[in-house]
Amino acid sequence: MFTIGNIFNAIDSHSLPEKELLETLIAIRQVLSEIKQKEQTTPELSDNVKNVSKMLDDPKLDNAHKFKISLPNYPDDPFV
């Protein structure tokens, strides 16, 4: 079973190819765009989508950091 912590470790150890990170970020952006287009979303979801989208567009962050930011935060994950 993979945890968010395992994914972070793979990113930090450069086990995930940059191309895979980039392709995943493109897919994440597409999902965020679809959520933005939906008429019925909660204010919280709308705010979260805006915040994540803003961070994904930040030119100061590299793809590894953008990928980490886009992952859900599970406080029960002992590896995060």
C-alpha positions in Angstrom: 0.0 0.0 0.0 1.3 3.4 -1.0 0.9 6.4 1.3 1.3 10.0 0.6 4.6 9.8 2.5 5.8 7.1 0.1 5.0 9.4 -2.9 6.8 12.3 -1.3 9.9 10.0 -0.7 9.8 8.9 -4.4 9.7 12.5 -5.5 12.5 13.6 -3.2 14.7 10.7 -4.3 14.0 11.5 -7.9 12.5 8.1 -8.5 9.7 9.6 -10.5 10.7 10.8 -13.9 10.2 14.5 -14.6 8.0 13.6 -17.6 5.7 11.6 -15.4 5.4 14.5 -13.0 4.6 16.9 -15.8 2.0 14.6 -17.3 0.4 14.2 -13.9 0.3 18.0 -13.4 -1.3 18.4 -16.8 -4.0 15.9 -15.7 -4.5 17.6 -12.4 -4.9 21.0 -14.2 -7.6 19.4 -16.4 -9.5 18.1 -13.4 -9.3 21.5 -11.7 -10.6 23.1 -14.9 -13.5 20.7 -15.0 -14.4 21.4 -11.4 -14.3 25.2 -12.1 -16.8 24.7 -14.9 -19.3 22.9 -12.7 -22.2 25.1 -11.6 -22.8 23.4 -8.3 -19.8 23.4 -6.0 -19.4 24.3 -2.4 -17.6 27.5 -1.5 -14.9 25.5 0.2 -14.3 23.4 -2.9 -14.2 26.4 -5.1 -11.7 28.1 -2.8 -9.5 25.0 -2.7 -9.5 24.7 -6.5 -8.5 28.4 -6.8 -5.7 28.0 -4.3 -4.3 24.8 -5.9 -4.6 26.3 -9.4 -2.7 29.4 -8.2 0.1 27.3 -6.8 0.3 25.1 -9.9 0.8 28.3 -12.0 3.5 29.7 -9.7 6.7 30.0 -11.8 8.8 30.0 -8.7 7.9 26.4 -7.9 9.4 23.4 -9.7 7.3 20.5 -10.8 8.1 18.3 -7.8 6.9 20.9 -5.4 3.8 21.6 -7.5 3.0 17.9 -7.5 3.4 17.7 -3.7 1.1 20.7 -3.2 -1.5 19.1 -5.4 -1.7 15.9 -3.3 -4.4 15.7 -0.7 -3.3 16.1 2.9 -4.1 13.2 5.2 -3.2 14.1 8.8 -3.3 10.4 9.8 -0.5 9.5 7.4 2.5 8.9 9.7 4.9 9.5 6.8 3.9 13.1 6.0 
